[in-house]
């Protein structure tokens, strides 16, 4: 018989709901009994509280002293080091390979470099002064030419033209985007710096106080001139743009200045009175290059070979018998056709002051051939923004002294007749009157201790020659003659020099006309002792008069054309000069 068990869901659910509190109570009793059993029958904890505290402190100390050991696989990478290393350029040296896999048929063009530029060489400086034909500066007056003086220092030098062209040619050979119109040296301007030399800086470092810009100075000076003198240097020695050569001003001769003839127009180069100071002999001489005869000479003909000669050709042209020039003739012709190595550099400083000393230096400016070129085509990308290139400053010139406006010359000395009397002498004072552009002079009697200042005089003093006696001396007085039409000018002869002593003037034995040459000792305005000797002045006077007669010109300024009883009068060189 088969037992079948049936489970009735409703019966089980009814039984659980009716006896649930009994089940909960039984579970509580079991848990409580277990706790009571553990408290009564298990062993007690053997550690005391102090031991537990000590164990906790040891654990804390051990934890603090132990470094955290993180396995490599758990460490995060240092991303900053990775980025820095990635940004560093790679060293290509281990990968370089000099030989090309397929060499180019032609050399590859390179980037455009910045060409080297060379400064002006061997600067010279000469100071001078002279009369100029200038425009009238009176406001409201009609344009007219007037005569006025100008002082100047002319600085000349050599611009290494051939070397500069060769440097440009070498720099721009086989480059990207070559331009034959710009890849040649083109001078645009130059600057000149000036330093005044005195006792404090004569052997030390100079302070370059003044700086002149050539273009600005040319415009300023030409605005005051009535014209420009023709250039006295051949054009082959001048840059094509005429940026390196300061123009020649309308300088007048002493005769033109004395006669007031200012509006003479442009003087031809052959009639110019500018000398070697505005050129640079022998590299850049004055005057145009004269045409020379042909070096090869007339064409010569060979003697025609005869019928028995192996070179005989009955059908040869007569032109085949012209002789070829020799090697020497070809070399001479090539040398004459060669262009000059240098161009002339010239600048006029019209702001110099009399009695001062100066040094100069110069800097050349060239057009930048890389101006505006794309930066990726240049070796130096910043070259594209430069408007011009500048050379280094040149070597400085020697010291130049600007002549003073006044000079003292010894004419003669008269010794005392009686022992208690003082000797007397005659000085010629020569002064450059800049306002009128001419030199004036006067002869004045001086004695020991006298200051050689003579204000309020006129030049020329009178017409013709005056003979007679001075009021306080029996020496003949000689004054400058006044030329026809020569208007007198007011002159203050102020030298600030003191006459200290004088010597000479005694008559030589056996001759009533010859005397011992006189000498006058002076203390000039700088505190220097100078001696003016009569003999040296007479010799210089004779040379100046002979030079003027040979040239057929006027008597030079400061020279009296009337000879004195003891010889000619005038300016000249000093016999002794302790001013240095």
Phi, psi and omega in degrees: 000130188268128181271129180244127179255130180243135180250123181254119184296319183292325180294315181295317181296322180291323180293317181295321181292327183280337186238022183291325181292331178291320179296319181294318180296320180297322179293321179295320181296318180296315181295317180296320180295322179297317180296321180292322179294318180294324181287332185268326191249351178271157180288154178278158181292128188279346187272143177271165179300324179295323178293322178295320179295319179296319179296322178294320179294320178297320179296321180293320179294319179297320179296321180290326183276348183264126177283147180287122179261106180259126178301149182303322183290345179261350182282139178276142180292153177275098187292332180296317178295323180295319181291316180300317179295323181291331181278342180291139179294148181280134176288116184272357185302314181295343185256356181295146178219111188293316184286135178280144178293324176220100182301147178288149175291327178230155179295136181288138177292142181262179177287155182285124180271174171269114187290150175288146178234142188246139182283168176292147187245152168052058179295139173238157178215137178224134178260148179197182177202160181180170178280144180233154172265111187239161176284145179293135182261006181287131181286138178082352181272153178294147180304128181212159179262135178233160178260129177212154182272155176221135172260149182205163166231120182259125181252125179235156179197182182245124176266119184289075186297311184295318179296322180293318178295320179296322179294320177295318181298318179292322183291324187254021173276126178059057174240163177290146179048059175291148179223106182296342180280333182249342184275040174225148181293126179233111181279135183246316180208180171207162177236145179234129178251145182232140176230134178276135182255129176221189184293333183280330183242015183298326181246003182249201181282135182272151174254112184279099190272319185253144175223127184249137175258126190301313182298317180295318181292321178298314180297319182295317184285318181296335179292340181260349183273149173282334179194181175241142175288149177295148181293135182260002179251139180301143185296338180291343178262009183239137180297147186302326181276354181055041179267344185260353186242115177291133183294158179272129181283167182284074181282139181255156173283161178302324179293320178294320179294320180294326179272358179072022182271093185263319185275072185264353183079194182279127178275136179293158182298325181292334182261005183291146178260005174288139184253202184297340183297335181268359175245202178210068179295147000270354183292321178232092184278167173285155174084159179285154178287120183286145179290131179254149179297157181301134183283337183279341179074181179294151180294129178255155182244146176284156173287127183295137178292147180276175181300331180277353182281136180297337179271006183293129178228107183293343182256011182293143178284147178299333181292339180288349181269002178286129183287140175283149179294150180287167180297324180295317180296323179294318180296319180295318180296318180294324179294322181289329181277352181290138180287155180293153180282337187234152165253155181279137169249131181211138177215140177250124172259107182265013181253011181292155181244143183297141177084355181262162181240143185221159166233154182226157170213162187223156179223130181263149180235129181241151176296138182278114180290345180261010181294126178081000179284145180302139187298327183287354177261002185247147173293322176244100185302333181290347178296336183294337183268352182280134179277329181211168175250143180241138174280173171286162176294141179287170171295146182285156181282171169291169179286133176244134178256126177279128182301145174288160180284339181238146175225147177246129182235140178275126177268302178195170179229138178246115181289161179291143178280322181247152184301327183274359180271159179265145173290159178228155180218167180239124178254142169258122179258118179251127182230135174275117179264098188295327183296328180255353177068039180207164177262136175244155180212156177211153176250128184225145178281136180227155175229173181301137178081359182274140174275129184277063174244128183224082182278165171069035179252167177245151174224133348295154187283323179197171178272133175084195184249137181250127176247147180155197184242147171287162182296324184243019181202157179260016178281138178294142181256129180240133181234168183286138175284152178257120181288162180294129180079002181274114182278133180290152177234151178276131184227134171254109180273091182245109182251337183060020178266147181249132177280115182266313184200167178211154186214147176104188179094357180286147177286140179283146180298138176081005181214126182274349185256327184273140179229162176292129181304137182274153176225140181235127179266128184231151170250109187280180186292343177271358182086016180261145176273129178228148178242125177256122183255134182294321185295315180296325179291323179294319179294317179294324178298316180296319179295318180295319180292321178294321179295319179293321180293321180294325180277351181069024183258192180281162175294132182300151179298149179082007181240125178278118183289348180269121182290151177267167179302329181265001181138178181293157180249158173147188183274172180175204183267156180276141175290314175226142180212111181261014184292338180279000000 
